[in-house]
Amino acid sequence: MHVLPVVSQTGTEVEIKLRLPSKEAHDRVAHELRSSFRETHQQENYFFDGKNGELEKQRMVLRCRFYNHDKRAIVTLKGGQVITDGVGRGSEVEDDVDPVAARDFLTDPTKLLSVGLPFLEDLRTKQNVSELVSLGGFKNVRSDFDFEGFKLELDETKFDWGTVYEIEVETPEPEKLKPKLELLLKSRDIPYAYNTTTKFANFINRSLK
């Protein structure tokens, strides 16, 4: 099945975000979608802020994500995400960086500002962020499936204080796709709820909401 790319000229990420209550529900979703399975990623997620909390004050999140140890690394800057009725919307811009070099960010976070990515240069010049500090991070196991021409991401997010299970699907038209996804879950008696918070918020607040 061809998976449609989600392209946004405005840098706005729109995704369906559903919470699964247990490992059992997570595994049942994987079983139902097994014929459309694509791949599984072992992800490491690390977060950064300005020395004086500049990003937090502006509701911005800076993340470096590693895939399958050092196979790939992506730096992402998110801003102002709002989740309503299981749909998250917020600004997002990201780009690949050399994964080996990216490991240095964990011990010297300010190196992130010098990798040559325009949106990171803007942090320095427009947001007056001259120094970064590490906030730590968490691990996530993400399995990708095809669903109605889009990539469905089935997550098992492991915090030090517990594990959260979620479904995420990025789509420009969630009002069309979400009912189809909910119908699948309901027809298989798989319990779910609308997500109300982000992984980052759970990490910062040490919660499992």
C-alpha positions, 0 to 999 in steps of 0.5 A: 500500500502506498503511504501518503506523505504528510507535507505542511508548508506552514510547519504545522503538525496535525495528528490523531492521538489515542491512548491505550490503557494497557499492554494487552490493548497495545498488543491487540492493535498490533495483531489487528494491523499485522498484515500492514506492519512496516517496521519497528524503531527503538527510539531514544528521546532527549530534550533541551532548554535554554539555560534560563528556561527560555523555551519553556517560557514560550511553550517550545520543545527542543528534542533530539531523537535517536533511531535504533541506537545510532542509525539515525538522529533527528532534531525537532523544535515543537511549539504550542501544541494543543490537544483537543478531542484526541487531535494534537495541533502545533508548530513543528520543524525538524531535520536530520543530523549526524547521529554520531555527532549528535551523541555529543549533544548529551554531554555538551548541549550547546553544540546543538546551536552550532550544527547549521540548522536554520531553526536552531540558528533562529533560537540563538539570534531571535530567541536569544538562547545562547546556552542549552542545558539537558533535561534528560529523556526517555525511550520509546518503542514505535511500530509503524503500520499502514492505515488508510494510506497513512502511517499509524504509529503504535507507541510503547513509551517507557518512563522511569515511573511507568509505561504509556501506550498510544496510537498516533497518526499524522494526517491533514484531515483528522476529522475524516480519518479519526472516525475510521480508526475509532470504528476499527477499535470499537469493532474489535472491542479494543478500549481506548481514550482520547489523549489529553497530554503529550509525552513531553508533558508526562516526562516533565511532570513525572506523570502517566496522564 
